[in-house]
């Protein structure tokens, strides 16, 4: 089911350029594909039906089969109508998780729009690059008319190039680099980190932590650090905590940050709402009151942010709406303003940061 597209993906197609000459004008068969790819007919059947990974067909072998089938114009019977007309009436969403409310809302936004247009939605969970490559391979094989990739693994650029080459409407989130092969919709993460941290500074906080997943991009962190520098606050490496991108990870980060009252932060900017919810939980377990003792800001303005206790201050954006608009414009063949959209941000202030901070006088016990 899964393939990894190698760095030489384009090169694999070169020997197939004149494949039509090998079979003349007759319809291609699985035997033709097998001969061109240098594999057996059962292997062709397994790969094109999506079962290649299940029986451990090598990724390079699977790629040869897909390339040969494309070069020969061959499609298996079960997918022929879909591949020839590009009208499966299915949209695939590839996401790394259903647990994170952000990705759940991406999927929901696509599904609502798809249903209104009489499309079905296929959700594929891809927790690593190999699984993402598999999902893209199935789209290339004709399983969907369009695809949204909610997170992208850098090793799969060749697979994305194949989507572009086949003109399959595709949108990937949070990729804006020059030369990126397919359309993208990205949030201005650096500005989000900046406005969140500036808000906390404006409330009088000086010891502001940042909680982030390991290996996360630098955008939010850069904004956080810029805001600190502008306020003449020296960044403290001990206040930048890496933790798993889960509710439990946020709770554990809170416990670590609050373990030593003398060095504990008075405010935290979280990478996303999911970690912020975990921080609220961890603060309660440590008997720390939010926002009285600790201010918390999240990122993404997920639906749950307005219903947490206390209600979460968070960075909002409209990436989901713009992603859906771009995807269906591409499906309709309509012009889009830009294939590299950067979404602005805005801070939604709720209860989790409280009012401006003032010095507190310790209670004297007689």
C-alpha positions in Angstrom: 0.0 0.0 0.0 2.8 2.3 0.8 5.6 3.5 -1.4 8.5 5.8 -0.9 9.3 7.9 -3.9 13.1 8.1 -4.3 15.2 11.1 -5.1 15.5 9.7 -8.6 11.8 9.6 -9.3 11.9 11.7 -12.4 14.8 9.6 -13.8 12.8 6.5 -13.5 10.4 7.9 -16.0 13.0 8.6 -18.7 13.4 5.0 -20.0 9.6 4.8 -20.4 9.3 7.8 -22.7 8.9 5.6 -25.8 6.8 2.9 -24.2 3.9 3.4 -26.6 6.1 2.2 -29.4 6.5 -1.1 -27.6 2.9 -1.9 -27.7 1.7 -0.1 -30.7 -1.9 1.2 -30.7 -3.5 -1.7 -28.9 -4.8 -1.3 -25.3 -2.1 -2.0 -22.8 -2.3 -5.0 -20.5 -0.9 -5.9 -17.1 1.5 -8.1 -19.0 2.9 -5.1 -20.8 3.3 -3.3 -17.5 5.1 -6.3 -16.0 7.4 -6.6 -18.9 8.3 -2.9 -18.9 8.8 -2.7 -15.1 10.7 -6.0 -15.0 8.3 -7.7 -12.6 5.7 -10.5 -12.6 2.0 -9.9 -13.4 1.0 -10.8 -9.9 3.3 -8.1 -8.6 1.7 -5.6 -10.9 -1.8 -6.6 -9.6 -0.7 -6.3 -6.0 0.9 -2.9 -6.4 -1.8 -1.3 -8.5 -4.5 -2.6 -6.0 -2.7 -0.9 -3.1 -1.5 -4.1 -1.5 2.2 -3.8 -2.3 3.2 -2.8 1.2 1.2 -5.5 2.8 3.3 -8.1 1.3 6.5 -6.0 1.5 7.1 -5.2 -2.2 10.1 -3.0 -2.3 9.4 0.8 -2.6 11.6 1.0 -5.8 9.7 -1.9 -7.3 6.4 -0.3 -6.6 7.6 3.0 -8.2 8.7 1.1 -11.3 5.2 -0.4 -11.6 3.4 2.9 -11.2 5.8 4.6 -13.7 5.3 1.8 -16.2 1.5 1.8 -15.9 1.5 5.6 -16.4 3.8 5.5 -19.4 1.6 2.8 -21.0 -1.7 4.4 -20.1 -2.7 1.2 -18.4 -5.3 1.2 -15.6 -6.7 -1.9 -13.9 -10.4 -2.5 -14.5 -11.5 -1.6 -11.0 -10.1 1.9 -11.5 -10.4 2.5 -15.2 -13.3 4.8 -15.2 -11.9 6.9 -12.4 -8.4 7.3 -14.0 -9.6 8.0 -17.5 -12.1 10.7 -16.6 -10.4 11.9 -13.4 -13.9 12.0 -11.8 -13.9 9.6 -8.9 -15.9 12.3 -6.9 -13.6 11.7 -4.0 -11.3 14.1 -2.2 -8.5 12.7 -0.1 -7.2 14.5 3.0 -3.8 13.3 4.3 -3.3 14.2 8.0 -0.9 12.9 10.7 -3.5 12.6 13.5 -7.2 12.8 14.4 -6.4 13.6 18.1 -5.1 17.1 17.4 -8.2 19.3 17.1 -6.4 21.4 14.5 -6.2 18.5 12.0 -9.7 17.4 12.9 -11.0 20.8 11.9 -9.0 20.8 8.6 -10.7 17.5 7.8 -14.1 18.8 8.8 -13.8 21.9 6.7 -12.8 19.9 3.6 -15.6 17.4 4.3 -18.3 20.0 4.6 -17.3 21.7 1.4 -17.0 18.4 -0.4 -20.4 17.2 0.7 -21.9 20.5 -0.5 -20.4 19.8 -3.9 -21.4 16.1 -3.9 -17.9 14.7 -3.4 -17.0 12.1 -0.9 -14.1 12.5 1.5 -11.4 10.0 2.1 -9.2 10.6 5.2 -5.8 8.9 5.4 -3.7 9.1 8.6 0.0 9.4 7.7 2.2 9.4 10.8 5.5 9.4 8.9 6.9 10.0 5.4 6.5 6.4 4.3 2.7 6.5 5.0 2.4 9.9 3.4 4.1 8.6 0.2 1.7 5.6 0.2 -1.3 7.9 0.4 0.0 10.1 -2.4 0.7 7.0 -4.6 -3.0 6.0 -4.2 -4.1 9.4 -5.4 -1.7 9.1 -8.3 -3.3 5.7 -9.1 -6.7 7.3 -9.4 -8.3 7.0 -6.0 -9.2 10.7 -5.7 -9.9 13.7 -7.9 -8.0 16.0 -5.5 -5.9 15.9 -2.3 -5.2 18.1 0.7 -1.9 17.3 2.5 -2.3 18.7 6.0 1.4 18.1 6.9 4.3 17.3 4.6 7.4 15.2 5.0 10.4 16.7 3.3 11.4 13.3 1.7 8.4 13.2 -0.5 9.0 16.1 -2.8 9.2 13.8 -5.8 5.8 12.4 -5.0 4.4 16.0 -4.9 6.1 16.7 -8.3 4.2 13.7 -9.7 0.9 15.3 -8.5 1.8 18.5 -10.3 2.9 16.6 -13.4 -0.4 14.8 -13.5 -2.3 18.0 -12.9 -4.1 16.6 -9.9 -5.6 19.5 -7.9 -3.5 19.5 -4.7 -3.0 21.8 -1.7 -0.4 21.3 1.0 -0.4 23.2 4.3 2.4 25.4 5.6 4.9 25.2 2.7 5.9 28.5 1.1 9.5 27.9 -0.1 10.5 28.9 -3.6 10.2 26.1 -6.0 7.7 24.1 -4.0 5.9 21.9 -6.6 2.3 22.2 -5.6 0.0 25.0 -4.3 0.3 25.8 -0.6 -1.6 27.7 2.1 0.6 28.8 5.1 -0.1 30.7 8.3 2.3 33.6 9.1 3.7 31.6 12.1 6.4 34.2 13.0 3.8 36.9 13.3 1.6 34.6 15.4 4.4 34.0 17.8 5.2 37.7 17.9 1.7 38.9 18.6 1.1 36.2 21.3 4.3 37.1 23.1 3.7 40.9 22.8 0.3 40.4 24.4 1.9 38.7 27.4 4.6 41.4 27.6 1.9 44.1 27.5 0.2 42.5 30.5 3.5 42.9 32.5 5.0 39.4 32.2 8.8 39.1 31.9 9.3 35.4 32.5 7.5 34.0 29.4 8.0 30.3 28.4 7.5 28.8 25.0 6.3 25.1 24.8 6.9 23.5 21.4 7.2 20.0 19.9 10.6 18.6 19.1 11.7 19.4 15.6 9.0 22.0 15.1 9.7 24.7 12.5 11.2 28.0 13.7 8.4 30.3 12.8 6.5 30.6 16.1 9.8 30.5 18.1 11.3 33.3 16.0 8.3 35.5 16.7 8.5 34.7 20.4 12.2 35.6 20.5 11.7 38.8 18.4 9.1 40.0 20.9 11.4 39.4 23.8 14.3 41.2 22.2 12.2 44.2 21.4 11.2 44.4 25.0 14.8 44.1 26.2 14.0 40.7 27.8 16.9 38.3 27.6 15.6 34.9 26.4 16.1 32.1 28.9 16.8 28.7 27.3 15.3 27.0 30.3 12.0 28.6 29.4 11.9 27.0 26.0 10.5 23.5 26.6 10.2 20.8 24.0 7.5 18.2 24.6 5.4 15.7 22.6 2.6 17.4 20.6 -0.1 15.9 22.7 -2.4 16.9 25.6 -0.2 14.8 27.9 2.9 16.5 26.5 1.5 19.9 27.4 0.6 18.7 30.9 4.1 17.3 31.4 5.6 20.6 30.2 3.6 22.5 32.8 4.8 20.2 35.6 8.4 20.7 34.5 8.1 24.5 34.2 6.3 24.9 37.5 8.3 22.5 39.6 10.6 25.2 41.0 8.6 28.3 42.0 11.7 30.5 42.2 12.4 30.1 38.4 8.9 29.3 37.2 7.4 31.4 34.3 4.4 33.7 34.9 3.2 33.1 31.3 3.4 30.5 28.5 3.0 30.8 24.8 2.1 27.3 23.5 2.8 26.0 20.0 -0.8 25.2 19.5 -4.1 24.9 21.3 -3.7 21.2 22.0 -0.5 21.9 24.0 -2.2 24.9 25.7 -5.1 22.6 26.9 -2.5 20.3 28.3 -0.8 23.2 30.0 -4.1 24.2 31.7 -4.4 20.6 32.9 -0.9 20.5 34.2 -1.2 23.9 36.0 -4.3 22.6 37.8 -2.5 19.5 38.9 0.3 21.7 40.3 -2.3 23.9 42.1 -1.4 26.9 39.9 -4.3 29.2 39.0 -4.8 30.3 35.4 -4.7 33.2 34.8 -4.0 34.5 38.4 -0.7 32.7 38.7 0.0 31.8 35.1 -1.1 33.2 31.8 -1.5 30.9 28.8 -1.8 31.6 25.1 -2.4 29.0 22.4 -2.3 28.9 18.6 -5.0 28.0 15.9 -8.2 29.1 17.7 -9.7 25.6 17.5 -13.4 25.3 18.5 -12.5 24.0 21.9 -10.6 27.1 22.8 -13.8 29.0 23.5 -15.0 26.2 25.8 -11.9 25.4 27.9 -11.7 26.4 31.6 -10.7 29.2 31.5 -11.5 30.1 28.0 -8.3 30.1 26.0 -6.6 33.2 24.5 -5.2 32.1 21.2 -3.9 33.1 17.8 -6.5 32.8 15.1 -6.3 32.4 11.3 -8.4 31.4 8.4 -6.2 28.7 6.8 -9.0 26.1 6.6 -11.4 28.4 4.7 -8.6 29.5 2.3 -7.5 25.9 1.8 -11.0 24.8 0.8 -11.4 27.8 -1.5 -8.1 27.1 -3.3 -8.8 23.4 -3.6 -12.1 23.8 -5.3 -10.9 26.6 -7.5 -8.2 24.2 -8.8 -10.8 21.5 -9.3 -13.0 23.9 -11.3 -10.0 25.0 -13.4 -10.5 28.6 -12.2 -7.8 31.1 -11.7 -6.5 31.6 -8.1 -4.9 34.8 -6.8 -1.7 33.0 -5.8 -0.5 29.5 -5.5 1.5 30.5 -2.4 -0.9 32.0 0.0 0.3 33.3 3.4 -2.6 33.7 5.9 -2.5 36.6 8.3 -3.1 36.1 12.0 -5.1 37.8 14.8 -5.1 37.4 18.5 -8.4 36.3 20.1 -8.3 37.5 23.7 -10.3 35.4 26.2 -9.8 34.5 29.9 -6.6 32.6 30.1 -4.3 35.7 30.3 -6.3 37.8 32.8 -5.8 41.5 33.3 -2.5 43.4 33.4 -0.1 41.9 36.0 0.6 43.9 39.2 2.9 43.2 42.1 1.3 41.0 44.7 1.8 41.6 48.4 2.3 38.3 50.3 -0.6 37.5 52.7 0.6 37.9 56.3 -0.7 35.1 58.5 -1.1 36.1 62.2 
